[in-house]
């Protein structure tokens, strides 16, 4: 599996570590945050740098909109989601 920072390897473990949910229950924003981590997991983890994590998540959401995988309204709602469980 791919390392996602915070000791998480793979999407299922990333969903549990960052959000406390199974991967099947990830929201769009949560999935986008996890999708942005493999590029530089130590730099983009919200544990270490929430601002960098938000920028990376938003970049992934922008790409999803550009590719037609999400609407602009869905991406906007996803940007309002917390970066990880509190």
N, C-alpha and C positions, 0 to 999 in steps of 0.2 A: 504494500500500500504506500501511498504518497504521504509524506510528513506534512502536517498542517499546523505545527507549532503547539505549544503548551502540552507537549507530551502526547499529542493525538496523531495517530497514523490511520489514514483512511477516512472516508466520509462518515461512516457509521460512528466511529469513535469521535470524530470532530463534532458531529451533531450532539453527541452525549456530553462531551467536555465543554463545549462553548454554550450550548443551549439546553441541555438536559432533556432532549427529546430523541426518539428514533429518527433515523434519516428520512423515513417515509413521511414524517410530520414537519419537515423543514418548510419554512415560508420562503417566499421569493428572496427577501432580503437576507435571510439566514443562508440560503443556498449560494447567493452571490458573494457573501462574505467568505464562505468556505472556498468557493471557486477561485477567489483572488489570492488565497494563501500559498499555493504551491510555488508561485514565482519567487517569493522571498518570505517564507513562513516566520522567520525570526523578526523581520522588520514589519510585517503586516498584521501580526497578531494583536487583537484588541487588548490583550493582557499587558503588552509592552507599550504599544503606541496606538491608542484609540483614534487619533486624528488620521494617522496613516492608514489604519484599517478602514475607516470611513471613506477616505479618498479612493482606496483600491476597490471597495465594495461598489461605490458609485461608478467607477470606471467600468466594472463588470456589468452593472445595470445598464449603463449607456450602450455598451456593446450588444447587450441582449435586445434593447430597443432597436438599434440600428439593423440587427439581423432579423427583426420581426418575431423574436421569441417572447417578447413582453411588450405591453403597450406603455406609452409614456405615463399614463395614469397609474398603472401597476408599479412601474419603477419609482414614481414619486412616492407612493404609499410605502414601498419597500425601504426607501431612504429614511423614513420616519421610524423604522423599527430599531430597537436596541441592538447594538453590535454583539452582545452576548447576554446570557441570563444574568440577572442581578443577584 
